[in-house]
């Protein structure tokens, strides 16, 4: 057994009670998620060491995806990994087993397993520092879609427990490669700069035509990801260490060439984060938080959401021109 149920039950109940309140914003919600992650990890590690002993070397447990960007919604799945210092079989077995305990515990308290298997229980996301460097190098030299996707996922990684320097060192490894191989940025762009439009030139919403979410717009693809992907790309270009999209924008705006024109997009993205909280209080499943039934919107909300979508398209187009020009 990796843990005692009583400890996880307490965390699960605390999480459910918090989410039922109506007083939090996106920052407060993500601070809460972070607190749950830290306490769960410390609890699991404490229980794990009773059977398997203390960690054989230094390590870091990190989150990525929306958790790494501090942009989790009310319902969120798992995205996390482990980097450990030494490359040997003992360390590999220790941290792989620990990773499985973490993944199982997160699922137990309401963070479902990642469908893409981006979890510490997967050997792709649980490696020694040297093995991580080798893996990043392979992702960097390969030109397939999956490798670029994995690089983007890792770039949003953020420490929850352990040695932050390991995450920064690997992110710097990506930065250094980009300096030596500037065409990599265009490969990133070709991978992420495809936008699913949610609104037409005449102001009509493009809704899902079939399935359980018929009549809804895919909020994640049409409104949220254009900002996230565009700003991540600029952050890679400018070698920025921050992982949250808003923090990345603020750092970019410290550079004169980005300051004025990013201002409106920073405001727009903060409004998107607000909407993710406001509109999905009653969401039942993780899938539900990606879809928005436009019938539940007021006239004012419809107009603002259309404007936020259009701004996402404009941001995408501006970043595309920057990368293509190489400036």
HELIX and SHEET records of a PDB file:
HELIX    1   1 UNK A    5  UNK A   20  1                                  16    
HELIX    2   2 UNK A   26  UNK A   52  1                                  27    
HELIX    3   3 UNK A   65  UNK A   68  1                                   4    
HELIX    4   4 UNK A   89  UNK A  108  1                                  20    
HELIX    5   5 UNK A  123  UNK A  125  5                                   3    
HELIX    6   6 UNK A  129  UNK A  141  1                                  13    
HELIX    7   7 UNK A  145  UNK A  155  1                                  11    
HELIX    8   8 UNK A  164  UNK A  180  1                                  17    
HELIX    9   9 UNK A  183  UNK A  192  1                                  10    
HELIX   10  10 UNK A  219  UNK A  219  1                                   1    
HELIX   11  11 UNK A  220  UNK A  224  3                                   5    
HELIX   12  12 UNK A  225  UNK A  237  1                                  13    
HELIX   13  13 UNK A  245  UNK A  253  1                                   9    
HELIX   14  14 UNK A  256  UNK A  278  1                                  23    
HELIX   15  15 UNK A  287  UNK A  290  5                                   4    
HELIX   16  16 UNK A  294  UNK A  296  5                                   3    
HELIX   17  17 UNK A  299  UNK A  325  1                                  27    
SHEET    1   A 4 UNK A 126  UNK A 128  0                                        
SHEET    2   A 4 UNK A  80  UNK A  84  1                                        
SHEET    3   A 4 UNK A  59  UNK A  63 -1                                        
SHEET    4   A 4 UNK A 158  UNK A 162 -1                                        
SHEET    1   B 2 UNK A 216  UNK A 218  0                                        
SHEET    2   B 2 UNK A 291  UNK A 293 -1                                        
END                                                                             
